[in-house]
Amino acid sequence: MRIQCEFPSPYAPLENQFNHIDRLFIADKTTIHKARNELKIIQLGHLQTVVKSFKVPHLLNRLIYTFFRASKAHKSYHNALKLQALGILTPQPIALIEYFSAGLLEKSFFVSEHFAYDCTIRTPLLEDVADRDAIFKHFAAYTYDLHQKGVWHLDYSPGNILIKKTSTGYDFAIVDINRMVFRPITPLQGCENFNKLWASDEQLAIMGREYAYLSKADASLIISEMQRHNNANKRVKNFKKRLKNLLKGDVSTPLSP
């Protein structure tokens, strides 16, 4: 099996561990998330890291990721470097490691430094925490900064937005960054990026006023656009959920968009 590894030069002393990351990952029991992909906290040298193991792709995707398209691990690592270059907070990228079998991509890992955060944006969205409105204003300003720098996170959902309280306010960091687009973003286009938060109209109004203030746009228009995109996303998600239940034989909920 061939191993391909990329890492910034300061992490060269860890190269031997990078080359055995598959065995280290299997041996470690500190799983912090497991679904399609799995994340574990693993000590590498003096660093506490988060290692993300991407699901082994099926044969067609193995061909695609080998010859035509960058792997998800590759995108995660290089998107993290781009974000850092733009001054946007994301866990420090440490390494990209890919394993090839029979000439095709098999396993892939993205290693980043563990980021100590207080909560995700999901907490203030669902709970009545202190400084809730201030968090939403800071978050709107953070999102505006992303958009000004041409960053469009395609999975900008509550679990992927980390919050750390500081002496001057709040820091935000984004994770799950393999699906990103870098392009110019207008204020009206930016409103759509709030649609996966499942925020209430009142919460979006707080974010919208701050986003409009920073972008010098009409607040009522920005809030209206945010709410429109938010409601459209909820309708689609709920429709898909009802359709899934219907296919399972649950006919208790009418199928309507």
C-alpha positions in Angstrom: 0.0 0.0 0.0 1.4 3.4 -1.0 1.1 6.3 1.4 1.0 10.0 0.3 1.4 12.6 3.0 1.4 16.4 3.1 2.3 18.5 6.2 3.8 21.9 7.0 7.5 21.7 7.7 7.2 22.3 11.5 5.5 18.9 11.8 8.2 16.9 10.1 9.2 15.3 13.4 5.8 13.6 13.4 6.2 12.0 9.9 6.7 8.5 11.2 3.4 8.7 13.1 1.7 10.1 10.1 2.9 7.1 8.1 1.3 4.8 10.6 -1.9 6.9 11.2 -4.2 4.0 10.1 -2.9 1.7 12.9 -2.8 4.5 15.5 -6.4 5.4 14.6 -7.6 1.8 15.0 -5.8 1.4 18.3 -7.2 4.6 19.8 -10.6 4.5 21.6 -11.2 8.3 22.0 -14.0 8.7 19.4 -15.7 12.1 19.6 -17.9 11.6 16.5 -18.9 8.7 14.4 -21.3 8.7 11.4 -20.3 8.5 7.8 -16.8 9.6 8.9 -15.1 9.2 12.3 -13.2 11.6 14.5 -10.8 10.7 17.3 -8.6 12.7 19.7 -5.1 11.3 19.3 -1.9 12.4 21.0 0.9 12.8 18.4 4.1 13.7 20.0 3.4 16.7 22.3 0.3 17.6 20.3 -3.3 16.8 21.1 -4.8 16.3 17.7 -8.2 15.5 16.1 -7.8 12.9 13.4 -10.7 12.6 10.9 -10.9 9.3 9.1 -13.0 9.5 5.9 -15.2 6.6 4.9 -13.6 4.4 2.3 -15.2 5.3 -1.0 -16.8 2.7 -3.3 -14.9 1.7 -6.4 -16.3 4.4 -8.7 -15.4 7.1 -6.3 -12.0 5.6 -5.7 -11.4 6.1 -9.4 -12.7 9.6 -9.3 -10.7 10.7 -6.2 -7.6 9.1 -7.6 -7.6 10.6 -11.2 -10.2 13.4 -11.5 -11.0 15.0 -8.2 -9.3 15.9 -4.9 -10.3 13.7 -2.0 -12.3 15.0 0.9 -9.3 14.8 3.2 -7.2 16.7 0.5 -9.9 19.4 0.3 -10.1 19.7 4.1 -6.4 20.2 4.5 -6.0 22.7 1.7 -9.1 24.6 2.6 -7.8 25.0 6.1 -4.6 26.4 4.7 -6.6 28.9 2.5 -8.7 29.9 5.5 -5.6 30.6 7.6 -4.1 32.7 4.8 -7.3 34.7 4.8 -7.1 35.2 8.6 -10.1 33.0 9.3 -10.0 30.8 12.4 -10.2 27.0 11.9 -8.3 24.3 13.8 -4.6 24.3 12.9 -4.1 21.9 9.9 -1.3 19.4 10.6 -1.4 16.7 8.0 -3.1 15.2 5.0 -2.6 11.4 4.7 -3.8 9.2 1.9 -3.4 5.5 1.4 -3.5 3.9 -2.1 -4.2 0.3 -2.8 -3.9 -1.2 -6.3 -3.2 2.4 -7.5 -6.5 3.7 -6.2 -7.3 5.8 -3.2 -8.5 3.7 -0.2 -8.1 5.4 3.2 -7.7 9.1 3.8 -7.1 11.1 7.0 -7.1 14.8 7.9 -5.2 15.7 11.1 -5.7 19.0 12.8 -4.8 20.4 16.2 -7.4 20.0 18.9 -9.3 23.3 19.3 -10.6 24.0 22.8 -14.1 25.6 22.4 -16.9 26.3 24.8 -19.9 25.3 22.6 -21.2 25.3 19.1 -23.7 27.8 17.8 -26.3 25.2 18.4 -26.3 26.0 22.1 -27.4 29.6 21.9 -29.8 28.7 19.1 -31.6 26.2 21.4 -30.9 27.4 24.9 -31.4 30.7 26.8 -27.8 31.3 27.5 -26.2 34.5 28.9 -25.3 37.1 26.2 -27.4 35.3 23.7 -28.1 38.4 21.6 -24.5 39.4 21.7 -23.4 36.0 20.5 -25.8 36.3 17.5 -24.4 39.8 16.7 -20.8 38.6 16.9 -21.7 35.6 14.7 -23.3 37.8 12.1 -20.2 39.9 12.1 -18.0 36.8 11.7 -20.2 35.5 8.8 -20.0 38.9 7.2 -16.2 38.8 7.4 -16.2 35.3 5.8 -18.3 36.6 2.9 -16.2 39.7 2.5 -13.2 37.4 2.1 -15.1 35.3 -0.5 -15.6 32.2 1.7 -18.8 30.2 1.2 -19.1 27.2 3.6 -21.5 24.7 2.1 -22.1 22.9 5.4 -22.5 26.1 7.5 -24.7 24.3 10.1 -24.8 24.5 13.9 -22.5 21.6 14.7 -19.8 23.0 12.4 -19.5 26.5 14.0 -17.4 26.5 17.2 -17.6 29.3 19.8 -14.9 30.3 22.3 -15.5 33.1 24.8 -12.7 35.6 25.0 -11.9 38.7 27.2 -13.2 40.9 24.4 -16.1 38.9 23.1 -16.3 35.7 21.1 -14.1 33.8 18.7 -15.7 31.6 16.0 -14.1 28.7 14.2 -15.4 26.6 11.4 -14.9 22.8 10.9 -16.0 20.2 8.4 -14.5 22.3 5.7 -14.1 19.9 2.8 -17.1 21.5 1.0 -16.3 25.1 0.4 -16.4 27.6 -2.4 -14.2 30.7 -2.7 -15.9 33.4 -4.8 -17.2 37.0 -4.5 -20.4 37.2 -2.3 -22.9 40.0 -2.2 -24.9 40.8 0.9 -28.1 39.5 -0.6 -26.3 36.3 -1.6 -24.8 36.0 1.8 -28.3 35.7 3.4 -28.7 32.2 2.0 -25.7 31.0 4.0 -27.7 31.3 7.3 -30.4 28.9 6.0 -29.0 25.7 7.7 -29.0 27.2 11.2 -32.7 26.4 11.8 -32.9 29.7 13.6 -36.1 31.3 14.6 -37.3 34.5 12.9 -36.4 36.5 16.0 -32.9 35.1 16.0 -32.4 35.8 12.4 -33.7 39.3 12.9 -30.8 40.0 15.4 -28.3 38.5 13.0 -29.8 40.3 10.0 -29.7 43.7 11.5 -26.0 43.4 12.3 -25.2 41.9 8.9 -27.1 44.7 7.2 -25.4 47.4 9.3 -22.0 46.0 8.4 -22.8 45.6 4.7 -24.7 49.0 4.6 -27.7 47.2 3.2 -31.4 47.7 4.0 -32.1 45.8 7.2 -35.7 44.8 6.4 -34.6 43.4 3.1 -31.7 41.4 4.6 -33.9 40.0 7.4 -36.6 39.1 4.9 -34.1 37.3 2.7 -32.6 35.4 5.6 -36.0 34.2 6.8 -37.1 33.3 3.2 -34.0 31.1 2.7 -34.4 29.6 6.2 -38.0 28.7 5.7 -37.3 27.2 2.3 -34.6 25.0 3.7 -37.0 23.9 6.5 -39.7 23.0 4.0 -37.3 20.9 1.9 -35.9 19.1 5.0 -39.3 18.4 6.4 -40.6 17.2 3.1 -37.6 14.8 2.8 -38.2 13.5 6.3 -41.9 12.9 5.6 -41.0 11.1 2.3 -38.5 8.9 4.1 -41.1 8.0 6.7 -43.6 7.3 4.0 -41.2 4.9 2.3 -40.8 3.2 5.6 -44.6 2.6 5.7 -45.5 5.5 8.1 -48.6 7.2 6.4 -49.6 9.2 9.5 -48.2 12.4 8.2 -49.5 13.8 4.9 -46.9 14.2 2.2 -46.9 17.9 1.2 -44.0 20.3 0.5 
